[in-house]
Amino acid sequence: MGQVTIYLDDESERRLKSAAAAAGMPVSRWVAQLVQDKTRTQWPESMRALAGAWRDFPEPQALRRETAADVPRETF
C-alpha cells in the first residue's frame, strides 16, 4: 500500500480534519475515499441500479424526434 505526504495550509488542514471527523473516519481513510471517488472509472453500483427507475421518462427516440436548430458556434 502506498503512502503519500501532502502539505496543506492551516485552514485546509482544519477543514480536512473537520470533514473526516464529521464522516467518522480517520483523515487517511477520508483522503483515500476522496481519491477513489474522484478517480473512479465507472458509475457506482447505486447509480447503475437507477437505470429504468423513471417509468415515465421518454425513450431516446422520442427525445430525438424534435430537434431544434443548433446555436451558432464561436470560431477558434
C-alpha positions as CSV (number, residue, x, y, z in Angstrom):
1,M,0.0,0.0,0.0
2,G,1.4,3.4,-1.0
3,Q,1.9,6.3,1.3
4,V,1.6,10.0,0.3
5,T,2.8,13.1,2.0
6,I,0.9,16.3,1.3
7,Y,1.4,19.8,2.6
8,L,-1.6,21.9,3.5
9,D,-2.1,25.4,4.7
10,D,-3.5,25.7,8.2
11,E,-7.1,26.4,7.1
12,S,-7.1,23.5,4.6
13,E,-5.8,21.2,7.3
14,R,-8.5,22.3,9.7
15,R,-11.3,21.7,7.1
16,L,-9.8,18.3,6.2
17,K,-9.8,17.2,9.9
18,S,-13.3,18.6,10.4
19,A,-14.6,16.8,7.3
20,A,-13.0,13.5,8.3
21,A,-14.4,13.8,11.9
22,A,-17.9,14.6,10.5
23,A,-17.6,11.4,8.4
24,G,-16.5,9.4,11.4
25,M,-13.3,8.2,9.9
26,P,-9.5,8.9,10.2
27,V,-8.1,11.5,7.9
28,S,-6.1,9.0,5.9
29,R,-9.2,6.9,5.2
30,W,-11.2,10.1,4.3
31,V,-8.5,11.2,1.8
32,A,-8.2,7.7,0.4
33,Q,-12.0,7.6,-0.2
34,L,-11.8,11.0,-1.8
35,V,-9.1,9.8,-4.2
36,Q,-11.2,6.7,-5.0
37,D,-14.3,8.8,-5.7
38,K,-12.5,11.3,-7.9
39,T,-10.6,8.7,-10.0
40,R,-13.4,6.2,-10.4
41,T,-13.8,4.9,-14.0
42,Q,-17.3,3.5,-13.6
43,W,-20.5,4.7,-12.0
44,P,-21.1,3.3,-8.5
45,E,-23.5,0.4,-8.4
46,S,-26.1,2.5,-6.6
47,M,-26.2,4.8,-9.6
48,R,-26.3,2.0,-12.2
49,A,-29.2,0.4,-10.2
50,L,-31.3,3.5,-11.1
51,A,-31.4,2.6,-14.8
52,G,-35.0,2.4,-15.8
53,A,-36.3,3.7,-12.4
54,W,-38.3,6.5,-14.1
55,R,-41.1,4.8,-15.9
56,D,-42.4,8.0,-17.4
57,F,-39.1,9.1,-18.8
58,P,-39.2,9.3,-22.6
59,E,-37.4,6.9,-24.8
60,P,-34.3,8.2,-26.7
61,Q,-36.2,8.1,-30.0
62,A,-38.9,10.3,-28.6
63,L,-36.4,12.8,-27.3
64,R,-34.6,12.9,-30.7
65,R,-37.8,13.4,-32.7
66,E,-38.0,17.2,-32.0
67,T,-34.5,18.7,-32.5
68,A,-34.1,22.4,-32.5
69,A,-31.6,24.3,-34.7
70,D,-28.2,24.4,-33.2
71,V,-26.9,27.8,-32.0
72,P,-24.1,29.4,-33.9
73,R,-20.7,28.4,-32.7
74,E,-17.8,30.7,-32.0
75,T,-14.8,30.3,-34.2
76,F,-11.4,29.4,-32.8
